[in-house]
Amino acid sequence: MSGKNSLRPVIVNFKGKKFEGYFHRFIYSYSSYQSETQALIELKDGRLRYFDPYFVQFADLNDPIVKLESGNKE
């Protein structure tokens, strides 16, 4: 395993609180003919939690919208 250096840092805004952590992967589950996507995040204190991707922002991009629009791939 390559460690946390290979994981993308994230900031999770959930219920008025901000959490810092590392993105591991997306988890897909199926229930009652519906699919649900969750992001598996390792928080800074080592706990693993699932969050709706809506609440997760990748922290390795200063302004992701500007970078996408300008085509800058730093």
N, C-alpha and C positions, 0 to 999 in steps of 0.2 A: 504494500500500500504506500502511496506517495505522500500522504499526510495532508495537512491543511493548506500547504502552499499551492496545491493543485485545485483547491476549492475556491469558488467565487464568493467574495464577501457580500453580505446583504444587510439591508436595514428593513425590519418588519414594523409597520405601523398598524397596531392591532388594539382596538378598544381604548384609544387615546394614549397608548404607551408605545415607546419605541424600543425595539430589541435589536441588538447587533448579533450577527452570526454568520454561518457559512452554508451555502446552498449545496445540498448533496444530489438530489434528483427530484423529478416529478413522479408522483405515485398516482396511478389510475385505478379506480375501483368502480365496480358495477353493482347496482342494486335496483331492483324493481324496474328493470329495463331503462335505467338512467345511468350515465357515466358521470363520474366526479373526478376532478383533477385536484390534487393537493401537492404542495411543495414541501419536501422534507428538509428541514432547517436544523442545523446544529447550533444552538445558542452558545454565546461566549462562555457560559458556565458549564458547558458540556452536555446539557440536556438536549434530547432530540424531540422536535415538535413538528406537527403538520400544520400548515397554514394555507388558506386559500391564496392562490397566486396573485390575486388582486391586492393583497396587503404587502407583498414582497417587492422590494426594489433592489436591483443589483447596485452595489456601492462602488464598483470598480469603474464606473462611467460617471464623470462629473455631471454631464447633462445629456442623457441618452437621446432625447429628441433632437437636439442640435446636431449631435454626432451623426445620427441616422440621416437627417436631411442634407447635411453637407457631404455625406459620403466619406467622412474621415474615419478611418479604421485604426486608431491608435491603440 
